[in-house]
Amino acid sequence: MTKVALKAVAMAVLATSLTGCIGQMGTSAAVTKLNLSAVDNRYGRAGLFMLLSPVYGIAATADVFIFNSIEFWTGRNPITGKSPAVADMPVEAIFKVNGKLDKQLTTAPLASVRHSDIEQAYFAQVDGNTLDMYVTYKDGETAVLRGEKAQDGVNFYLDGQFVTTVSLDELTQYANSWS
C-alpha cells in the first residue's frame, strides 16, 4: 500500500513540476546579473561565466522545476516578485513591435557583414540613457538607429520611428550569448 501511495505522490510532484518549463527564469537572471556586476570586462565576464557554469546549470534546473512551477501555479515568480506569470501573458505584452513598420524592418538582417550594403557605422552616446548608431550605406543613404533606455527595457527607433522595445533581461541574455 505504501509503495502505491509513494508512486502516486511522486507522479503528482512530477506532473506539477513539469508545468514550470516556461517562466521568468529569475534564478538564472540573478546569476547572470551577479556575473555582469562582478567584472566590467568582456574577457573577465566570459572567464567568470566558465567558472560559474555549474551554478548556471543548478540555477536553470531550479528555475525550470521549482520556481517556474511556483510561478505557473501562483501567477507570481517567487524570485523576481513579478506577475503575471509568463504563461498568462499575451505575446504582445512580451514582444512589443510596431505593426505599422515596413516589412523590411520586421526581419533580422543576418546576412554576412561582408555582403552587406553598409559602408560604415559608428555609435554616439547622446546622454546616460540614449545611444545612437549612425549608418552610412554604400549608395550614400544614411540611417540612425536610436536606443533609449526605459524603465525595464530599451526602446528602439529607426530614423525617429518606433521599432520595438526589448527588455533588459533579453539584452543581457543576447550579450551573454556573444561572450
Secondary structure, 3 states (H helix, E strand, C coil): CHHHHHHHHHHHHHHHHHHHHCCCCHHHHHHHHHHHHHCCCHHHHHHHHHHCHHHHHHHHHHHHHHHHHHHHHHCCCCCCCCCCCHHHCCHHHHCEECCCCCHHHHCCCCCCHHHCCEEEEEEEEEECCEEEEEEEECCCCEEEEEEEECCCEEEEEECCEEEEEEEHHHHHHHHHHCC
